[in-house]
Amino acid sequence: MNKFNAIVGLCLLTPWAYVVSLQAEVIKPLYALPYVVIYGRDSCPFTRNMKKELKRAAIPYHYKIIDRPNVQQSLFARMEASGFTTDAFTLPVVDVNNTLMVHPTPPKVINYYFFDE
């Protein structure tokens, strides 16, 4: 099974989120700091909720649809370089200021955006 098929339709509820800081010398930030990138899909309720809560908190974000091959390839490279598995994971994946989070809660992303914690 290829990696694309492994995540198609994957949008599961899990009680935890993973956070990994990307190594600056390995993976460069996508944008000038501060920034938020949400990787998800429109059909995922967790992705929709993340977008809604960031908008409510007045945090600008970039949204990338995981089903697009170029987006998926870029995300998988970032995930693998930071030690995440790409076999199966829960959406959304969020990059906050070059820190990757898999299925974080909106408050965690908001807090990290403002306080780097």
Residue, then its C-alpha position, 0 to 999 in steps of 0.5 A: m500500500n502506498k502512502f497516499n492510500a494509507i491516509v485517504g479517508l483517515c481522520l480519526l479521533t485520538p486523545w493525544a497530539y504529537v509535537v516535534s520541532l523541526q531541525a532548522e538545519v534539516i527543514k527550513p521554515l515554510y514562511a517568515l515567522p510567525y506562521v501556521v500551516i494546516y494540512g488537512r481535507d475539507s471532509c475532516p471535521f477536525t480540520r474544519n474545527m481547527k480552521k474555525e478556531l484559528k479564524r476566531a482567534a484572529i490567527p492567519y493560516h495557510y491551508k493545504i489540502i493533503d490529497r494534492p500530490n505535491v502537498q502530500q509529498s512536501l508534508f511527508a518529507r517534513m514529517e519523516a525528517s522530523g521523526f514522524t511516521t507517514d504510514a497512518f496519522t490523524l488529521p489535521v497536521v499543523d506546522v506552527n513556526n516550524t514545529l510540526m503537530v499531528h492532530p493537536t487541539p486548537p488551544k494547543v496551536i493557539n497557545y504555541y502560536f502566541f507563546d511558543e509553548 
